[in-house]
Amino acid sequence: RLGCGAHLSALRRLTSGDASVGGAAWSRDNNRFAFYEASRADWRAMGHDSMGGPSPATSQIVSLDVRTGAREMLTSGPGRKYLPKWVGDHVAYMRGDVNEKRGLRQRVNHLSYGVAFTDGRQEVRGIYSNVNWSPDATRMVFHRAIEGTWPPVVRTFSRDPQFNLVRTGIFPSYSADGGRLMSNTAFAAQYPNSIMVMNPDG
């Protein structure tokens, strides 16, 4: 469900039905939301690599008028479409790999075909995560994992000399005295996972 409200008394539900929605983003004028929507089965497939099946999960990008509740379907066809962001008056979104197979994780990154646009401009191909745009829509910032080894526990560059920065595995936690670091051994909770304990530098 998707809802909004500046104050708790103004809270109201904006979506309904059996479909699951996520990744909502405000338009520049604050009059519309863009979000991705999928059936329950496709939603589960989008979040788990162990679902199995011959085809990729399918989701669509939807725009919704906050005042009237009017919906506009911005995409169509099969495949994973997610994390929309407004770029001016149009929407950019992540598109799943066209060769994605359910039940298979092929890269350290979530399978990504690139960034697509609802105004028909050419896609930006590549592996991108957590994409966002500058207010003037001329620059894109994103995250991309570049190491495939696991667990990736290494000391890394820190911009502040007061802090030692360590890249860790999933769900890291330091001991109370700071002398030990604990982390999971695999990508996420649905994998066969163990807990490892190490020195604070990895």
Summary of the structure (lengths in Angstrom):
residues: 202
radius of gyration: 19.7
end to end distance: 40.4
largest distance: 56.0
contacts: 512
relative contact order: 0.11
helix: 5%
strand: 35%
